[in-house]
Every structure is written in structure tokens, then in C-alpha cells.
Amino acid sequence: MVAATPGHVPVGDVSASVSRRINAERLVLLAWARAILLQLAHPLIAAGVHEHSGFRQSPAAAISRLHHTVRSMLALAFGDDEAREHALETIRGIHRRVHGTLASAVGPFGAGTPYSAEDPALLLWVHATLLDSVPLVYEQIVHGLTDEEHDRYCVEAAPIAVALGARDADVPRTRADLRAYMESVYRSGQIVVGRDARELARAVMRPRGRALVAPAAWVNDLLTVGLLPDPIRRQYGFDWTPRRGRALSVALRGLRAVRRATPDRVALWKDARKA
């Protein structure tokens, strides 16, 4: 499964775009691990990633995967129509290769349950986890958002989800719709952290070569675990204590201070500055 940060507004409409303002921030990458862990908490998505993704093979593979994902996100958010369509077709090509069956039962899904990265329901869950995670981290670090801006973000993100295969009528266009959808999925019992998800979570949170970027990795861990819904955090087996909660508050204050002191030419992606 490929998670592409949502948000595309036609070229020339930049000033009105909430998604471009949010996706322009390099620090918003800190939202991706949270979104990925929410995605992997769906057993069919975890199976697809476990069987078809090579990011766990080496630090180079993980870095390459991140690089390609960032490039796709930037093309979708800030590219012209040709760059956007190329990124979409690249993602669709990856999705066409990701299909199979569950090796063993997880939650309500029995052994042999088929999965496909082209399944509209799974695409919708991936999309929703990004809609839920990216603005959350943006607000924690960069700037608050009004209800209208949250709704606008959902509206601007919708065409990407539909272009990748989600059903148009199912894609949330407001924050309230997003919350109602996610709550319905949680109530359905489909979100169960299984063995594949835990193994992949270790690779996401403890990649090889982590010691080379230890301070950044520590902050990413703290934000990812601290901002997960508590039931999901407990299913993954992550510890969370009042002490870690205080550490998260300190880390967020530090990140906000860093962002305020950082000029846009450093804080924003080059593609965003051009746009």
C-alpha cells in the first residue's frame, strides 16, 4: 500500500489552498508514522505491506522508499497536471501488484481472506488516516486550524482518493464526516493489530541506522506514540506514562519554537516555495 499525502488544488489556486499550506511544511512528515501505524492496524493492509514492501530490507531501502513517497507527495500537492498524473499512475501501478490472501486469521478476518491494494474500502482507510494525522501534527507544531479550514482540507484531498480508486460517495468532505467514518470503522471491529502489524511497526519505529539520527528518531517516536488513539497504542504494546506525556509536551513546545525561528526557505519544501 502507498500512502500519498492528500491535497491537490489546480495550479494558480495556491492562495486559497489549505492543503498546500499544510503540505508545504517539512515538519509535517512527523505525521506519517502515526498515519502508517493506523493503516497497519487494519489486518488486510498489514498483510499487503508485509508481503509486498521491501522497506525493511536495509536502511538504503527505507530511505529510498521515503524519498519516492516524498517525491510523490510533492508532485500531487504542488506539481502541474502532468506531474500529478505521473505520480498517480506510479501509485496505481504499485497497487496493481499488491494482492494476496491472509496467511492466518486476524480479528474478524479469517485465514485465506483476500486483500488488494485496489480495494476501495482499504484505500479509503489509508486516506482517512492521513486526513486525521496530517492536520493534527500541523496544529501541534505550526499553527491552529479553524473548522472551516479542516473541512477545506478534506475537500481538497478528496480528488486524490477518488483518483486512486476510493468511491467518491464514501470520501469524507468535512471533519465531522471524517470523524464519523473513523468511529464507524473502529466500532466495526476491523481494526485489530496483528503479528504483521507489530513486526512492521518495529521496522517503522526502530529502523536500521536509527542511531545515526537518534535525536530526531526520539522525537518522532514520542509524537507517533503519544498522538495515537489510546486503544491502538495499547494494541501495539507501546508504553505510555505520565512522564512520557510530559516529555511530549516539552518536545512539542521545542518544535513550535524551532518552527517559529526557522525561515520559510528552510522550513518549506522547495516545490512549495516555487508554487
Secondary structure, 3 states (H helix, E strand, C coil): CCCCCCCCCCCCCHHHCHHHHHHCEHHHHHHHHHHHHHHHCCHHHHHHHHHHCCCCCCHHHHHHHHHHHHHHHHHHHHCCHHHHHHHHHHHHHHHHHCEEECCCCECCECCCCEEECCCHHHHHHHHHHHHHHHHHHHHHHCCCCCHHHHHHHHHHHHHHHHHCCCCHHHCCCCHHHHHHHHHHHHHHCCCCCCHHHHHHHHHHHCCCCHHHHHHHHHHHHHHHHHHCCHHHHHHHCCCCCHHHHHHHHHHHHHHHHHHHHCCHHHHECHHHHHC
